[in-house]
Amino acid sequence: MADPTTPGHGINHLVGSAPLDSAAVAAVDSSAQVADILGLPDHLLDALWRVEAAGLRPFDTPGGLVIVGMGGSGVGGALARAALRPRLTRPLELARDDTLPGWTGPDTLVLCSSYSGNTEETLAAYDAAGAAGAPRVVSASGGELAVRARRDGVPVVPPPLIALAAAAVQHALAPDERPGAARRIAAGALAVASVGMLVGASRRFRAAGTTFEPFDPSKTSSLVTDGPNAITRNPIYLGLAGLLATHAVVRGGWLTPLPVAVFVAVIDRVQIRPEADALRRKFGEEYVSYCARVPRWLGPTG
């Protein structure tokens, strides 16, 4: 019988004899998936500041957590349960339809996730959780789910809808190449600065006892002007633009910066200006004075 560890047999026959170096990985990683995997810490930090910015109050729920999500909206819950299972001291259940566990009640937190906010099963589960007296949290980009959450005073954690769309376009425009050392260093510096901006801003919001609510900026209870907000009036959006710029550097090519510019233009028009109007109405001269000192993005004020 041949020895499976000898060349040409068994494992070595399957993987070949070439060393698994960066060139070998790049040869089969045509869409630069390794770069996406290495960027996971940045994605996790982005998710963290979104949760912090939503101003969630602490929940003591002995009944555990139920995560409601259909299809891709439920993948995060499945990953969280798999990662946390060895350390869980309370139930963490997944609901992949409109049926909640029979024990759901006032001591159970229900997280309803729907990217569009219009998934019928998730909407039904949201209403069922409310009828059961369970505290709720919503993750949605808008739609009917966000409307009901605002009506009921339920916290909403928004996904980065426009930023994700821009990143997807970058992915499609990127050339089939692996970043060199200079690009990796530049991307790393951009990522650190961008994540620092996001995390720093969310911590200042929390310290001030206020929230960042893109669906209803009038909920802001105080005007934060220190920390990252002393550099730019929109550190959250600047941080997201920085992460998109990081993605452009990693992907390479002349076209990948274009979605960054489109993101800045769109978010400036559809999000920042309405937020600024709401803050001006709420804080009056205090906000006008702040605008005179601090730029909207970076550079000149205005």
N, C-alpha and C positions, 0 to 999 in steps of 0.2 A: 504493500500500500504506500502511495506517495505521501511524503510529509507535507501537510497543508501549509507549513510555514516556509517551505522552500520556494524560491522564485518560480513564478508560473503556476502556482497552485494556491488554493484557498484564499485567504485574506489578501495576500500580496498580489494574487492574480486579479482580484477585484479592484484594488485601489491603484495598482501599478507601482512602479519603483521610483517614479519621479518625486522629489521632495515637495512637501505641501508648503510652498512659500507664497509670497504675495503675487508673484507672476502666475503661479499655477491657479490660485484662487481667481485672479482677474480673468483668466482664460475661460472660466466657466460661469463667472458672475457678470453676465453681460448687462444686467440692469442695476449693478452696484447695490445689491441687497445687503452686503456686508456693511456698507456705510450707513444704511438705515438701521441695522441692528446695533451698530456702535453708537447711533444717535438716540437709543432708547432712554438713557438717563435724562437727556434734555426733554424728551416727551413726557417722562414721569414728573419732572419738575414743573413743566407747563401745566400738567393736570393738577399738581398740588396747589399752585397759585390760583387756579380757577376755583378750586374748592374753598380755599381761604378767602378769596375775593367775594364769594357768594354770601359770606357772613353767616355761616351755619352755626346755630347754637348747639351746645353739647346735648347729646341724646343719651339718656340712661335707659336702655331697652333690654331688659333681661330676656325678652323673647327672641332676641337676635335680629337679624337683617334678612329681608327678602328683596332680591334684585329682579325686577321685571324688565325683560327686554326680548324682542323678537329678532331672530336672525342675527345680523352683525351687531345690533345694539346690545345683545346679550353676551357677546364674546368676552367683554371686559369682566363681567361678573363671574364667568366660568374660569377665567385666568386667575382672578382674585381668590376664588375658593380653592383652586388647586394650589396656589402659592401659600395661602394662609392656613390650610386645613390642619397641619400639625400643631399650630399654636392657637387654634380657635377654642374659646371657652363658652361660646354661645352659638346657636344655630346660624348658619349662613345658607339660605336656600335660593334656588333659582326658579323663576316662573317664566316659562316659555309660551304661555298662552294667557287668557284672561282669568284664569283660576288661581287664587291665592291659597296657601296652606290653610287648613281649617282652623289652626290655632292663631292665625293673625289677629291681633287686637291692639289695645292701647300700649302694650309693652313691646311691640314689634315695630321696627323702623322699616318702611317700604321705600325703596329707591326705584323710580320709574324712568327708564331710559328709552328714548325714541329720537333718532337723529332728526327726522322730519317734524316730529311732534304731532303727527296725524295718524299713527298706527292704531287701528281700532281696538285690538286686544289690549294694548298698553293703556289706552284711555279708559277702557272698561275696568282694568285692574286698578287704575288710579282712583276711580270712583268707588270701587269695592273697598279699597283700603280706607278711604275717607268714611264710608259707612260703618266700617269696623272700628273706627276711632283710632286708627294707627297713624302715628306721625309719618309724614311723607317728605321726600326730596325728589326733585325732578332734574333730569339731564336732557335738554332738548335745544335745538337751534331756533325754535319758534313753534308755529302751528297751534292747534287747539290745546295741546297739552300745556304749553307755556301760558296760554290764555287762562286756562282753568287754574293753573298754579298761582298766577298773579291774583286772580279773583279770590282764591282761598288763602292767600298769604303764605304759600308754600315756597321755600327757597328753590331757585333755579340755577343750575350750574351749566352754562352754555358751552357747547363744543366750539372750537375755533373754526367755524364754517368757512369764512372767506380765506383764512390762512391755509386751511387744508386744500381748498380748491386751487389756490396758487401753487402749493407744493406739488399737487398732481400734475399741473401744467408744466412745472419745472422738470418733473420726472420724464414727461413725454418729449420735452425739448432737449434734454441732456444728450451729449454725445456718448458713445460707447467707449469710455476711457476711465482709467483709475487715477485718482488724485495723487500727485507727487508730494514730496515732503513739504515744499513751500506752501502748497494749497492746504495741506492738512494742518500746518501750524497756523495759517491765517484763519481757517475755519474754526480751529480750537479757540483762538483768541476772541473771535466774534461770538462764538457760542457762550463762552464764559461771561462776556460783557452783557449779552442779551438775557441770559438766565438770571444774572445778578440784578438786572433792571427789573425783571418780572417778579422775582422773589422779594427784592427790596421794596418794591411798590406794594405788593400784597401785604407785607408785614406792617408797613406804615398805615395802610387802610385799617388793618386789624387793631393796631395800637391806638388809632384815633376813634375806634368804635364805630366806624362807618363801613360801607360796603360798596363794591363796584358792581352795578347792575345794569348791563347794557340794554335790557328790555325796558327799564324804567329808571333813568338817572335821577329822577326827582326823589328817589328813596335815599339819596346821599344825605347823611345827617350832619356832616362837617366837611369843610374844605381843607384838604391835605395839601400843604405847600412846601413841606420839607422832604428830606431824603431824595429819592429819584425825581420827585415832583418839583424839586428846586432846579432841576436841569431841563426838564421837559414837562409840558402840561399833560402829556399822554404817554407815560412810561410803559403802560401795558402794551399799547399798540406799537410803540417803538421797539419793545422787546420782541414782539412777534415778527416785526419787519426784520429785526436783526437775525432771528432764527431762519427766516426765509433767505436772507442774504448768506447765512452760513450754508444752507442747503445749496444755494447757487454756486458757492465756491467749491463745495465738495463735488458737485455734479460736473462743473466745468462748462465750457462753451460760451459763445457770445450771446445766446438767446435766453439763458436761464435767469439773468437779472431782470428781464422784462416783467415777469409775474410779480417781482418785488415792487416795481414801480406801479403796476396796476393795483396791487394790494393797497399801497399807500394812498393812491388817488381815490379808490373806491371807499376805503374805510374813512378817509378824510371827509368825503361827501355824505355818505349814508349813515355814519355813526358819530364821528367826532363833532360835526357841526350841530346836529340835534342835541347831543349831550351838552355842548357849550351853551346852547340857548337855554336849556333847562337849568344849568348851573347859574347862568346869568340872572335868570328870573328868581332863583332861590336865594342867591347870596349877594346880588346887587353889586354895589361899588367894591365890595371886598374881592369879588371875582374879576371885575374890570381891572382893578389895580394889579391883581395877580397876572392877568394876561399881558399887562404892559411890561412886567418884569421878566416873564418866563416864556420862551417860544412854544408854539404849538407842537413842533417836532424837535428840531435842533436848529441852531443858527439864529437869524433875526427874529425878534418878537413880532407878534401879529396874529 
